[in-house]
C-alpha cells in the first residue's frame, strides 16, 4: 500500500508526458474551488457583444461591479470559514457533514438517528462488496487503513472535551503497553518513513545515473544556472512549495517508478529481491493477495529483525559479563592464556601511576551516576512514545499534502505559508547577511544566558504550555490527521449514515496473488522494454516453486528433516498440554472461577465460528454463550442475550441479560484470549488456530464488563469506538 501523501513516490505508473511547458504550470497550480473561480469570472452580461467592457457609470464603476465584488467577497469568506473550521476540525462533525465526494455509504445510507442499520456486504466476497464505499478512497486502501488501525489501536479511554479539542485519538503516553507500542511504532516507521526516504534516495540515484538523460540534463542546467545567478535557495524553496501544492508537479519533476525496480547504488534497473514485481510500493516487490499486505509483512519483518539484533547485542554483552572472558570458546586454551597474560601486563599502560589510580573510582562514580538504572528508566519508557510522535508528524505531513475526504484539500496552504516568506526573503537576503546572522545567533546562545534564563522562567510561569504550542500538531498541522485518526473518521462516517463499513477480506493460503498490471513502457528508468519485462516477470525458480514452498536441496535437507521431526513432536506435546489446560478451565468455570470462564470457547473449531454483523456478534459473557448486540435506539446500547436475537430492533423488543449504554463507556480495550501473551502465542502455534479474543469495557460507574470468545472482536471494537459520541485517547 502506498502510504498517502509521500512527496517522493516510487510506485505506480509514469504520468503522461507534457508536450507544452505552459501546461505544466497550469497543472502545477493548486486547484481553485469552483465557487471561487466562478465568482472571479466576469459574467456574460458584464461584457458587450464585441468583447469590450461595458460603459462606466458616472460614479466610476461597472454596471455589474457591485454584484461581482459581493459574490467574490462572500465566497472568500466561505473559504476562510472552511479553513478555520479545518484548523479546529472535529472528527464527529466531519463525519456528519455533507461529503464532497460521495460513495456507496452516502448514497445507500441515511442520516436519521433512529434508522435501521444497513448491511453493505459484511463477510461477503470482495467482488460482491460495492465500491468505492467512501468517495475518493478505494476499498483496498480503506481496508489497509482499517487493518493497521486494528493493530495500532488496542486500548482507548474517553477524555473530556477540552483535553481533546480538535481531532481525538492522540497518544496518552501511558506505560501500560510500552513493549507493544515499540514494536507497532517500528512497523509504522517502516511503512511511513523508511519507504518514503528510500523513495527519495532512489530518486536522487536516478538523477545521478544520467540514465534518464533529458530529465537529468534539465535538472543540471537549472541548478547551475541558479548557482551562477546566486538563486539556489529561491530555487530549492520554490520547488518545495510547488511539490507540496500540486501532485502534478510532483509527478512531473519526480516521475514515480516501482521501488523494487530501482537500484539504490546505480539508479538503474534491477531485478526485485522477491524475484518478480508483484507490488509497486514495496522494497522487495513481493506479491500480495490484498492491497497493502506485502508492505505490512515487510514492516513486521523489519521490526522483528531489529528486535532480534538488539536482543542479540544485549545477549552478547550479558554473556561477556557472566563468563568474564570474551575469548572463551573462540580460540585454543594455550593461546587464550598467553593473551590473558599480555592483557594483564598492558592493563595499566598509559596510566600516570602503576601502583594506584586515584581517578578510577571517581570516574566510575561519575559514569554510574549518569547510567544509573533509575536515571535511564524515564528515557527507556519515553522512547516508544517519542518514536510514535515522530511517525505522527510524518503521517500528518503526508495527509496534508495528499488529503482524503472529508478533510480539507487545502491543508498544504499552511505549510506553503511557512515557506513563502522564506522564499520571498531569499531574494533580499544575501550570503553575507546569512553569515553575520548565524554568527550573532551562535554568540547570543553562548553569552546570552542573563537574558535567556529569565525569559524561559517568565514563559514557564505565564504560559506553562508554550512548549506544546510549538509542536507542529498544534500549529501548522492542527486539524490534519494521522492515519489512525483518518481511519477513525472514516469509520464514523459509516456510523453517521447507519451503514457500518464492512470488514476487509482476509487472506487464505489457497487464494491466488493479485496480478500487478504494469506496462513496461511506463517504467522511466532508461532501460529497454525487453530489460524491463525480464525484471518484472518471475524468475525461473519462482515459476517452478509454488507459493509458500521452499524445497531443501543438497546435504542440508536431511538436517532440516530431523529438525522438522523434532519440532513436530514438540508441537504435538504442546498441543496436548493446551487442550488439557482448557479442559481443566471448563471444570473450574463450572464451580465459579471467573478467570476460567474467560477461557471458555477461545479455541473453537472453524465450522463452529459464526460471522454475523453488523449489529450482532457471536460471543460469551460470564462464560455463557450468546449474542452481543448493538441496538438502533436514539441512544444506542450494547446488549447481551443467550437467546436468538431479532434481526434488528431496539432493546424494547426483548429482555437482555446485560445492557450497557454506549455513551457511558469510559474505557474500551481489545483483550487477548489469555492474560499471558507468550502463552497465547504458544497455544496458537501448537494448535495452528487463532485464539478468539474479547473486549473489556469500563463504564463511568467503574464497572468492568468482559465479553470473550468473539470471532468478530475487531469489528465490534471498531463499531463501539466509532458509534459513540466520546472523544478518545490511545492508551
C-alpha positions, 0 to 999 in steps of 0.5 A: 500500500502506498502510504498517502501523501509521500512527496517522493513516490516510487510506485505506480505508473509514469504520468503522461508526458507534457508536450507544452511547458505552459501546461505544466504550470497550469497543472502545477497550480493548486486547484481553485474551488469552483465557487471561487473561480466562478465568482472571479469570472466576469459574467456574460452580461458584464461584457458587450457583444464585441468583447469590450467592457461595458460603459462606466457609470458616472460614479466610476464603476461597472454596471455589474461591479457591485454584484461581482465584488459581493459574490467574490467577497462572500465566497472568500469568506466561505473559504476562510470559514472552511479553513478555520473550521479545518484548523479546529476540525472535529472528527464527529462533525466531519463525519456528519457533514455533507461529503464532497465526494460521495460513495456507496455509504452516502448514497445507500445510507441515511442520516436519521438517528433512529434508522435501521442499520444497513448491511453493505456486504459484511463477510461477503466476497470482495467482488460482491462488496460495492465500491468505492464505499467512501468517495475518493478512497478505494476499498483496498486502501480503506481496508489497509487503513482499517487493518493497521488501525486494528493493530495500532489501536488496542486500548482507548479511554474517553477524555473530556472535551477540552483535553481533546479539542480538535481531532481525538485519538492522540497518544496518552503516553501511558506505560501500560503497553510500552513493549507493544507500542515499540514494536507497532511504532517500528512497523509504522516507521517502516511503512511511513518513513523508511519507504518514503526516504528510500523513495527519495534516495532512489530518486536522487540515484536516478538523477545521478545515473544520467540514465534518464538523460533529458530529465537529468540534463534539465535538472543540471542546467537549472541548478547551475544556472541558479548557482551562477545567478546566486538563486539556489535557495529561491530555487530549492524553496520554490520547488518545495512549495510547488511539490507540496501544492500540486501532485502534478508537479510532483509527478512531473519533476519526480516521475514515480517508478516501482521501488523494487525496480530501482537500484539504490547504488546505480539508479538503474534497473534491477531485478526485485529481491522477491524475484518478480514485481508483484507490488509497486510500493514495496522494497522487495516487490513481493506479491500480495493477495490484498492491497497493502499486505506485502508492505505490512509483512515487510514492516513486521519483518523489519521490526522483528529483525531489529528486535532480534539484533538488539536482543542479540547485542544485549545477549552478547554483552550479558554473556561477556559479563557472566563468563568474564572472558570474551575469548572463551570458546573462540580460540585454543586454551594455550593461546587464550592464556598467553593473551590473558597474560599480555592483557594483564601486563598492558592493563595499566599502560598509559596510566600516570601511576602503576601502583594506584589510580586515584581517578578510577573510582571517581570516574566510575562514580561519575559514569554510574551516576549518569547510567544509573538504572533509575536515571535511564528508566524515564528515557527507556519508557519515553522512547516508544512514545517519542518514536510514535510522535515522530511517525505522527508528524510524518503521517500528518505531513503526508495527509496534508499534502495528499488529503482524503475526504472529508478533510480539507484539500487545502491543508498544504496552504499552511505549510506553503505559508511557512515557506513563502516568506522564506522564499520571498526573503531569499531574494533580499537576503544575501550570503553575507547577511546569512553569515553575520546572522548565524554568527550573532545567533551562535554568540547570543546562545553562548553569552546570552544566558542573563537574558535567556534564563529569565525569559524561559522562567517568565514563559514557564510561569505565564504560559506553562504550555508554550512548549506544546504550542510549538509542536507542529500538531498544534500549529501548522498541522492542527486539524490534519490527521494521522492515519489512525485518526483518518481511519477513525473518521472514516469509520464514523462516517459509516456510523453517521449514515447507519451503514457500518463499513464492512470488514476487509477480506482476509487472506487464505493460503489457497487464494491466488496473488493479485496480478500487478498490471504494469506496462513496461513502457511506463517504467522511466528508468532508461532501460529497454522494454525487453530489460524491463519485462525480464525484471518484472516477470518471475524468475525461473525458480519462482515459476517452478516453486509454488507459493509458500514452498521452499524445497531443501536441496543438497546435504542440508535437507536431511538436517532440516528433516530431523529438525522438522521431526523434532519440532513436530513432536514438540508441537504435538506435546504442546498441543496436548498440554493446551487442550488439557489446560482448557479442559481443566478451565471448563471444570473450574468455570463450572464451580465459579472461577471467573478467570476460567470462564474467560477461557471458555470457547477461545479455541473453537473449531472453524465450522463452529465460528459464526460471522454475523454483523453488523449489529450482532456478534457471536460471543460469551459473557460470564462464560455463557454463550450468546449474542452481543448486540448493538441496538438502533435506539436514539441512544444506542446500547450494547446488549447481551442475550443467550437467546436468538436475537431479532434481526434488528430492533431496539432493546424494547423488543426483548429482555437482555441479560446485560445492557450497557449504554454506549455513551457511558463507556469510559474505557474500551480495550481489545483483550487477548484470549489469555492474560499471558501473551507468550502463552497465547502465542504458544497455544496458537502455534501448537494448535495452528488456530487463532485464539478468539479474543474479547473486549473489556469495557469500563463504564463511568460507574467503574464497572468492568464488563468482559465479553470473550470468545468473539470471532468478530472482536475487531469489528465490534471494537471498531463499531463501539469506538466509532458509534459513540459520541466520546472523544478518545485517547490511545492508551 
